[in-house]
């Protein structure tokens, strides 16, 4: 049974007639609207879940800011004050001076300091715990020399360097 039927016109042209199959039925406008709404809702839920997963990852980010750095009068130590400016807790696991890790573990007064959001900690760093490659001379910081302090967390995120010249 052909779908197209051709007839000739009086002027010699060909006219096409399309015959609609009456046995086939199309979707009603109501059903089509329901399907469109269901697809739209499904896509919006998928986007909401995806965006939720992205924001959860950002909520627990670690962020540290350096607020103060004071050298001792004899330049044998330095007090480094840091603040957790992130949304989640931060555990300090390492402090590097000029890119060098301490020779003795940990080289500062308290180990594995955990800071809650907005908490401040003062870390006393002993110069004698770091190698001479870090710029340490006779177990002391050298007067006038610049020292770059980098703080590493338990998640191995590094913050810094915070650079300050040694002077009491």
C-alpha positions as CSV (number, residue, x, y, z in Angstrom):
1,X,0.0,0.0,0.0
2,X,1.9,3.1,-1.2
3,X,2.0,6.2,1.0
4,X,2.4,8.7,-1.8
5,X,0.0,8.9,-4.7
6,X,0.9,10.8,-7.9
7,X,-1.7,12.3,-10.2
8,X,-1.4,14.4,-13.3
9,X,-2.8,17.9,-13.5
10,X,-4.6,19.4,-16.5
11,X,-1.6,21.6,-17.4
12,X,0.7,18.6,-17.6
13,X,2.2,18.8,-14.0
14,X,2.4,16.1,-11.5
15,X,0.6,16.5,-8.2
16,X,1.5,14.5,-5.1
17,X,-1.1,13.4,-2.7
18,X,-0.1,12.0,0.6
19,X,-2.4,9.5,2.1
20,X,-2.5,9.4,5.9
21,X,-2.6,6.0,7.3
22,X,-5.7,5.8,9.5
23,X,-4.5,2.7,11.3
24,X,-1.5,4.4,12.8
25,X,-2.0,6.8,15.7
26,X,0.3,9.6,16.9
27,X,1.0,10.7,20.5
28,X,-1.6,13.0,21.9
29,X,-0.4,16.5,23.0
30,X,-1.1,15.6,26.6
31,X,1.2,12.6,26.6
32,X,3.9,14.5,24.7
33,X,3.7,17.3,27.4
34,X,4.0,14.8,30.2
35,X,7.1,13.2,28.6
36,X,8.8,16.6,28.1
37,X,8.1,17.5,31.7
38,X,9.5,14.2,32.9
39,X,12.7,14.6,30.9
40,X,13.2,18.2,32.1
41,X,12.8,17.1,35.7
42,X,15.2,14.2,35.3
43,X,17.9,16.4,33.7
44,X,17.5,19.1,36.4
45,X,17.9,16.4,39.2
46,X,21.0,15.1,37.5
47,X,22.5,18.7,37.3
48,X,21.6,19.3,40.9
49,X,23.4,16.2,42.1
50,X,26.4,17.0,40.0
51,X,26.6,20.5,41.4
52,X,26.1,19.2,44.9
53,X,29.1,16.9,44.5
54,X,31.2,19.9,43.4
55,X,30.3,22.1,46.3
56,X,30.9,19.3,48.9
57,X,34.5,19.0,47.6
58,X,35.0,22.7,48.1
59,X,33.5,22.8,51.6
60,X,36.4,20.9,53.2
61,X,39.3,22.7,51.5
62,X,42.4,23.5,53.5
63,X,43.6,27.1,53.7
64,X,46.2,28.6,55.9
65,X,47.4,32.2,56.2
66,X,50.5,33.5,57.9
67,X,49.7,36.2,60.4
68,X,53.1,36.9,62.1
69,X,56.7,35.9,62.2
70,X,59.0,36.9,65.1
71,X,62.6,35.9,65.5
72,X,64.0,35.3,69.0
73,X,66.6,37.8,70.2
74,X,69.4,35.3,69.9
75,X,68.1,34.1,66.4
76,X,68.0,30.5,67.6
77,X,64.3,30.2,67.0
78,X,61.4,31.9,65.3
79,X,57.7,32.1,66.3
80,X,55.5,31.5,63.2
81,X,51.8,32.4,63.7
82,X,49.4,30.8,61.3
83,X,45.6,30.9,61.0
84,X,43.2,28.3,59.5
85,X,41.2,30.4,57.0
86,X,39.6,27.3,55.3
87,X,36.2,25.7,55.9
88,X,37.6,22.4,57.5
89,X,40.2,21.4,60.0
90,X,43.9,21.5,59.1
91,X,46.6,19.3,60.6
92,X,50.1,20.8,60.3
93,X,52.6,18.0,59.7
94,X,55.8,19.6,58.3
95,X,57.4,23.0,58.2
96,X,60.1,23.7,55.5
97,X,62.6,26.4,55.6
98,X,64.0,27.6,52.3
99,X,62.6,24.3,50.8
100,X,64.4,22.1,53.3
101,X,62.8,19.8,55.8
102,X,64.0,19.7,59.3
103,X,66.8,17.3,60.2
104,X,65.3,16.2,63.5
105,X,61.6,15.4,63.8
106,X,59.7,17.7,64.0
107,X,61.9,20.7,64.7
108,X,59.2,22.7,66.2
109,X,57.6,22.7,69.6
110,X,54.4,20.8,69.0
111,X,53.8,18.0,66.5
112,X,50.7,17.5,64.3
113,X,48.9,20.7,65.3
114,X,45.2,20.5,64.3
115,X,43.5,23.8,63.7
116,X,39.8,24.2,63.5
117,X,38.4,26.8,61.1
118,X,39.5,30.4,62.2
119,X,41.8,28.9,64.9
120,X,45.3,30.5,65.3
121,X,48.5,28.6,66.3
122,X,51.9,29.9,67.3
123,X,54.7,27.5,66.3
124,X,58.2,27.9,67.7
125,X,60.7,26.6,65.1
126,X,64.2,25.8,66.3
127,X,67.0,26.7,63.9
128,X,69.1,23.9,65.2
129,X,66.6,21.3,63.8
130,X,67.3,22.3,60.2
131,X,70.3,21.6,58.0
132,X,72.9,24.3,57.0
133,X,71.5,24.0,53.4
134,X,68.4,25.9,54.7
135,X,70.6,28.9,55.6
136,X,71.2,28.0,59.2
137,X,74.6,29.0,60.5
138,X,75.9,27.7,63.8
139,X,72.4,26.5,64.8
140,X,71.0,30.0,64.4
141,X,69.2,32.1,61.7
142,X,71.6,34.4,60.0
143,X,70.9,38.1,60.8
144,X,69.6,39.9,57.6
145,X,69.1,36.7,55.6
146,X,65.7,36.0,54.1
147,X,64.0,32.7,55.1
148,X,61.0,31.2,53.3
149,X,58.7,29.2,55.5
150,X,56.4,26.7,53.9
151,X,53.8,24.8,56.0
152,X,52.6,21.3,54.8
153,X,49.5,19.7,56.0
154,X,48.7,16.0,56.7
155,X,46.9,16.0,53.3
156,X,50.3,17.1,51.8
157,X,49.0,20.5,50.8
158,X,51.7,23.2,51.0
159,X,51.1,26.8,51.9
160,X,53.6,29.5,51.5
161,X,56.3,30.4,51.3
162,X,56.1,33.2,53.8
163,X,59.4,35.1,53.5
164,X,60.9,37.3,56.2
165,X,64.4,38.5,56.9
166,X,66.0,37.3,60.2
167,X,66.1,40.1,62.7
168,X,65.3,40.1,66.4
